[in-house]
Amino acid sequence: GYRGKLKTLWKALDSKNTGYVTLGSMAPKAQALLDDFRTFLEDNYRTLDDVFERVLDTDRSGRVSQEEFFAACRDKLKYTGNVAKLFKHLDVKQNLNLTMQEVEFLGMRRRVASTKTARQLIAERLAKDKRDAEAMLTRFREFLKLRHGNLVRAWRLELDPDGDGRLQFTEFCAACRAMGFQGNMKALWISLDDDDTGFVELRELDPEAVQLFDEFTQILRIFFVDLDTAWYSALDLDGSGKCDAGEFQSACQMLGFKKEKASSLLFRYLDTPGQGLVS
């Protein structure tokens, strides 16, 4: 029933002259919302079938009402996007119910039937879990470095501000949310807590930094009976209560800790406020 100029309309929609039109060119805001929701789901679930069965259609009725969808997004998924508009975009039949066929429009991967043995499937799943966890850990470390410059500073300021040296899963998730980090927390935790103790320490987040701390601590123990003696005898010779980078380098050389790059890195780790001073 459209009576306008089709060529003009087509040129307006196909502005990049690709020869085809997408939802993004017709309704970019709608496409952005759908993409955001799909990405959010993919960060936490393997397939669309998992989302539909475990979160949306828990009663196995084959359909999800508007109320069920809103409740699932709010209470189970903790999704903060515009859920009302999202439902409207997916509810093609406009009957206030969603089926798998309609939700499939999101473009999320579906579950594929496999003829592999149970042992093969378990092995593949474990391998994928490991890859996903390692990728999430890499992404998390880069996020912390971008935010604080190094992992030690991030640990001391935001992950473990009370200084007890370790985090439980709930503490870890709360700290990540406070920083604005979004991702698969379970996969990230599994990758960090590789010894399955139920706790995460700095050693698991940045083992190289902890090794450096250990080496420096061993040197201090050779020459001094305690940290206070080490501070006043080697690091704070002028009694100012502070030690700058130059003084720290000199102290390291005096103690035989002559790895220049290592001592510079160690100073940055200890300089939590990032002001060029250690106290």
C-alpha positions as CSV (number, residue, x, y, z in Angstrom):
1,G,0.0,0.0,0.0
2,Y,3.0,2.3,0.1
3,R,2.6,5.0,-2.7
4,G,5.8,7.0,-2.3
5,K,8.9,6.9,-4.5
6,L,10.5,3.5,-3.9
7,K,13.8,4.4,-5.5
8,T,14.2,7.5,-3.3
9,L,13.2,5.4,-0.3
10,W,15.7,2.7,-1.2
11,K,18.6,5.2,-1.6
12,A,17.8,6.7,1.8
13,L,17.8,3.3,3.5
14,D,20.8,1.9,1.5
15,S,23.0,5.0,2.2
16,K,26.2,2.9,1.9
17,N,25.1,1.5,-1.5
18,T,25.5,-2.1,-0.4
19,G,22.6,-3.4,-2.3
20,Y,20.6,-4.5,0.7
21,V,18.8,-3.0,3.7
22,T,19.1,-4.1,7.3
23,L,17.1,-3.4,10.4
24,G,20.1,-1.3,11.6
25,S,19.6,1.1,8.6
26,M,15.8,1.3,9.2
27,A,15.7,1.4,13.0
28,P,19.3,1.8,14.4
29,K,18.1,2.3,18.0
30,A,16.1,-0.9,17.9
31,Q,19.0,-2.8,16.4
32,A,21.4,-1.4,19.1
33,L,19.0,-2.5,21.9
34,L,18.7,-6.0,20.4
35,D,22.5,-6.3,19.9
36,D,23.1,-5.1,23.5
37,F,20.7,-7.8,24.9
38,R,22.2,-10.5,22.8
39,T,25.8,-9.6,23.9
40,F,24.6,-9.5,27.5
41,L,23.1,-13.0,27.1
42,E,26.2,-14.4,25.3
43,D,28.4,-13.2,28.2
44,N,26.5,-15.5,30.6
45,Y,24.9,-18.3,28.5
46,R,26.2,-20.7,25.9
47,T,23.1,-20.8,23.6
48,L,19.7,-19.2,23.2
49,D,18.2,-22.6,24.2
50,D,19.9,-22.3,27.6
51,V,18.4,-18.8,28.1
52,F,14.9,-19.8,27.0
53,E,14.8,-23.0,29.0
54,R,16.6,-21.9,32.2
55,V,15.5,-18.3,32.5
56,L,12.5,-17.3,30.3
57,D,10.4,-20.4,29.9
58,T,10.9,-22.1,33.2
59,D,7.5,-23.8,33.2
60,R,8.3,-25.4,29.8
61,S,5.0,-24.0,28.3
62,G,6.8,-23.1,25.1
63,R,5.8,-19.4,25.4
64,V,6.9,-16.5,27.6
65,S,4.3,-13.9,28.7
66,Q,5.2,-10.2,29.0
67,E,5.1,-10.4,32.8
68,E,7.4,-13.5,32.7
69,F,9.8,-11.7,30.4
70,F,9.9,-8.6,32.5
71,A,10.4,-10.6,35.7
72,A,13.2,-12.7,34.2
73,C,15.1,-9.7,32.9
74,R,14.8,-7.9,36.2
75,D,15.2,-10.6,38.8
76,K,17.2,-13.4,37.1
77,L,19.3,-11.7,34.5
78,K,19.7,-8.3,36.2
79,Y,19.5,-6.7,32.8
80,T,19.2,-2.9,33.0
81,G,18.3,-2.1,29.4
82,N,14.8,-1.0,28.2
83,V,13.0,-4.3,28.7
84,A,9.6,-2.9,27.6
85,K,10.9,-1.8,24.2
86,L,12.9,-5.1,23.9
87,F,9.8,-7.1,24.4
88,K,7.9,-5.0,21.8
89,H,10.6,-5.6,19.2
90,L,10.5,-9.3,19.7
91,D,6.7,-9.7,20.0
92,V,6.1,-9.8,16.3
93,K,2.6,-11.3,16.6
94,Q,1.7,-8.7,19.2
95,N,-0.1,-11.2,21.4
96,L,2.0,-10.4,24.5
97,N,3.7,-13.8,24.3
98,L,7.1,-14.8,23.0
99,T,8.0,-18.1,21.4
100,M,11.5,-19.5,20.7
101,Q,11.0,-18.6,17.1
102,E,10.4,-15.0,18.0
103,V,13.3,-14.8,20.4
104,E,15.5,-16.4,17.8
105,F,15.5,-13.0,16.0
106,L,18.2,-11.9,18.5
107,G,20.7,-13.9,16.4
108,M,22.2,-15.8,19.4
109,R,23.7,-19.2,18.7
110,R,21.3,-22.2,19.0
111,R,22.1,-25.5,20.5
112,V,23.3,-28.0,18.0
113,A,22.4,-31.7,18.2
114,S,25.6,-33.8,18.4
115,T,26.4,-37.4,17.6
116,K,29.6,-37.3,19.8
117,T,30.0,-39.4,22.8
118,A,29.3,-38.1,26.3
119,R,33.0,-38.2,27.1
120,Q,33.8,-36.2,24.0
121,L,31.2,-33.6,24.8
122,I,32.4,-33.3,28.4
123,A,36.0,-32.9,27.2
124,E,35.0,-30.2,24.7
125,R,32.9,-28.4,27.2
126,L,35.8,-28.4,29.7
127,A,38.2,-27.1,27.1
128,K,35.8,-24.4,26.1
129,D,35.2,-23.4,29.7
130,K,39.0,-23.1,30.1
131,R,39.4,-21.0,27.0
132,D,36.5,-18.7,28.0
133,A,37.8,-18.4,31.6
134,E,41.3,-17.5,30.3
135,A,39.9,-14.9,27.9
136,M,37.8,-13.4,30.6
137,L,40.8,-13.2,32.9
138,T,42.9,-11.5,30.2
139,R,40.0,-9.0,29.7
140,F,39.8,-8.4,33.4
141,R,43.5,-7.8,33.9
142,E,43.5,-5.3,31.0
143,F,40.5,-3.5,32.5
144,L,42.3,-3.2,35.8
145,K,45.6,-2.0,34.2
146,L,43.7,0.6,32.2
147,R,41.9,1.8,35.4
148,H,44.9,1.8,37.8
149,G,48.1,1.4,35.9
150,N,49.0,-2.0,37.4
151,L,47.2,-4.9,39.0
152,V,48.7,-4.5,42.5
153,R,47.3,-0.9,42.8
154,A,43.9,-2.2,41.6
155,W,44.0,-5.0,44.1
156,R,44.9,-2.7,47.1
157,L,42.5,0.2,46.2
158,E,39.4,-1.6,44.9
159,L,39.5,-5.3,45.2
160,D,40.9,-5.7,48.7
161,P,40.6,-2.2,50.3
162,D,40.4,-3.8,53.8
163,G,43.7,-5.4,53.3
164,D,42.9,-8.9,54.6
165,G,44.7,-10.4,51.6
166,R,41.9,-12.5,50.1
167,L,38.5,-12.3,48.6
168,Q,35.4,-14.6,48.7
169,F,33.3,-14.9,45.6
170,T,30.6,-12.5,46.9
171,E,33.2,-9.9,47.8
172,F,34.8,-10.3,44.4
173,C,31.6,-9.9,42.5
174,A,30.6,-6.8,44.6
175,A,34.0,-5.2,43.9
176,C,33.7,-5.9,40.1
177,R,30.2,-4.4,40.0
178,A,31.4,-1.3,41.9
179,M,34.2,-0.8,39.3
180,G,31.7,-1.2,36.5
181,F,33.3,-4.4,35.1
182,Q,30.8,-6.6,33.2
183,G,31.4,-10.2,32.2
184,N,31.0,-13.8,33.1
185,M,31.8,-13.6,36.8
186,K,31.7,-17.4,37.2
187,A,34.2,-18.0,34.4
188,L,36.5,-15.3,35.8
189,W,36.3,-16.7,39.3
190,I,37.1,-20.2,38.1
191,S,40.1,-18.9,36.2
192,L,41.4,-17.0,39.3
193,D,40.7,-19.6,41.9
194,D,42.5,-22.3,40.1
195,D,43.4,-24.2,43.3
196,D,39.7,-24.3,44.3
197,T,40.2,-22.9,47.8
198,G,37.1,-20.6,47.6
199,F,39.3,-17.6,47.9
200,V,41.3,-15.4,45.5
201,E,44.5,-13.7,46.5
202,L,46.8,-11.2,44.8
203,R,49.1,-14.2,44.0
204,E,46.5,-15.5,41.6
205,L,45.8,-12.2,40.0
206,D,49.4,-11.2,39.5
207,P,51.9,-14.0,40.3
208,E,54.8,-12.0,38.9
209,A,54.2,-9.1,41.2
210,V,54.0,-11.3,44.3
211,Q,57.2,-13.1,43.3
212,L,58.9,-9.7,43.1
213,F,57.6,-8.8,46.6
214,D,58.8,-12.2,47.9
215,E,62.3,-11.6,46.6
216,F,62.5,-8.1,48.1
217,T,61.2,-9.4,51.4
218,Q,63.8,-12.1,51.5
219,I,66.6,-9.5,51.0
220,L,65.2,-7.3,53.8
221,R,65.1,-10.3,56.2
222,I,68.7,-11.0,55.6
223,F,69.8,-7.5,56.8
224,F,67.0,-6.4,59.2
225,V,65.1,-7.9,62.1
226,D,61.8,-6.2,61.1
227,L,60.2,-3.9,58.6
228,D,60.5,-0.8,60.8
229,T,64.3,-1.3,61.1
230,A,64.5,-1.7,57.3
231,W,62.5,1.4,56.7
232,Y,64.5,3.7,58.9
233,S,67.9,2.1,58.1
234,A,67.6,1.9,54.3
235,L,64.5,3.5,52.8
236,D,63.9,6.6,54.9
237,L,67.4,7.8,55.7
238,D,66.4,11.5,56.1
239,G,63.5,10.7,58.5
240,S,60.9,12.4,56.3
241,G,58.5,9.6,56.6
242,K,58.5,9.2,52.9
243,C,60.6,7.6,50.2
244,D,60.7,8.8,46.6
245,A,61.7,6.8,43.5
246,G,65.4,7.9,43.7
247,E,65.8,7.0,47.3
248,F,64.1,3.7,46.7
249,Q,66.5,2.9,43.9
250,S,69.5,3.8,46.0
251,A,68.3,1.6,48.8
252,C,67.8,-1.3,46.5
253,Q,71.3,-1.0,45.1
254,M,72.7,-0.8,48.6
255,L,70.9,-4.0,49.6
256,G,72.1,-5.8,46.5
257,F,68.7,-5.8,44.8
258,K,70.2,-4.5,41.6
259,K,67.5,-5.3,39.1
260,E,66.8,-1.8,38.0
261,K,63.6,-2.5,36.1
262,A,62.4,-4.8,38.9
263,S,63.0,-2.1,41.5
264,S,61.2,0.5,39.5
265,L,58.3,-1.8,39.0
266,L,58.3,-2.6,42.7
267,F,58.2,1.1,43.6
268,R,55.2,1.5,41.4
269,Y,53.5,-1.4,43.1
270,L,54.1,0.2,46.5
271,D,53.1,3.7,45.5
272,T,49.4,3.0,45.8
273,P,48.2,6.6,45.5
274,G,50.4,7.1,42.4
275,Q,52.0,10.2,43.8
276,G,55.6,9.2,43.4
277,L,56.2,8.5,47.1
278,V,56.1,5.5,49.4
279,S,55.4,5.8,53.1
